[in-house]
Amino acid sequence: MNETGKKVTVDLYAAQMKWIAWYLPIVYVFYFVLIWLLNEPGIRSMSLLTFTFQTATIFMLICGILSSLAFLPMYVKHGVTRKSYFQGAFLSAIGLAISLIGITAIFTWIISIFNMPLFNEVVLSSLGENSWLLTIISYILIVIVYFLAGWLIGLGFYRYGGSGGFVSILAALVIVFLNDLLWEFFTPIPVVGYLTLSLPVPNVAIAIAGSIILAVITAVLVHKIVKDTPVKVA
């Protein structure tokens, strides 16, 4: 990666971390209020990390959409190559996902060591006991896939207009659905969670490998569209 790509990575990461600085405190406060007010087993057993993950998928999807609709034309207009933009946006998305999940994991761990009665029912890992690291890795992978899906949607509208945008939405839904299906029995997932499916339980290693494959396929599609996208200068 050249110096321009590195600068784009840092700039995009810094810009989107400002959004996280607003987003995370709001989610945390909402979580504590729900735990305090609701005596619902499903809520009481949910850790801060798992609760935040539920909204992080949508947050990252929106970040992906904005990456193409807002940042692509801005950077290319100022002389940044599409290659440097793609590299910077992709790496900053990985950094964003790691930061989002990592920060929340740290706060979740801090809450757990205080052993407060309010959080006695909390299950720290949705993958079972002693699976803390696997849970963090799985959440990071999943939100990255959501970012890429949003990126694909934004590029579809930017590059091809309404009809292309509709196709990109369908493609993104398929990607998200397949990814959610891999993790259906391990993590609470926004899409598949609403469906009742009787499917064999996939191995965690298979789910991780599947998410990586989906992320790579989506990234390749995004790269191809970015490469062929003319910049619309207002």
ABEGO torsion letter per residue (X at the ends): XBAAAAAAAAAAAAAAAAAAAAAAAAAAAAAAAAAAABBBAAAAABBAAAAAAAAAAAAAAAAAAAAAAAAAAAAAAAGBBAAAAAAAAAAAAAAAAAAAAAAAAAAAAAAAAAGBAAAAABBABAAEBGAAAAAAAAAAAAAAAAAAAAAAAAAAAAAAEAAAAAAAAAAAAAAAAAAAAAAAAABBBAAAAABBBBBBBBBAAAAAAAAAAAAAAAAAAAAAAAAABBBBBX
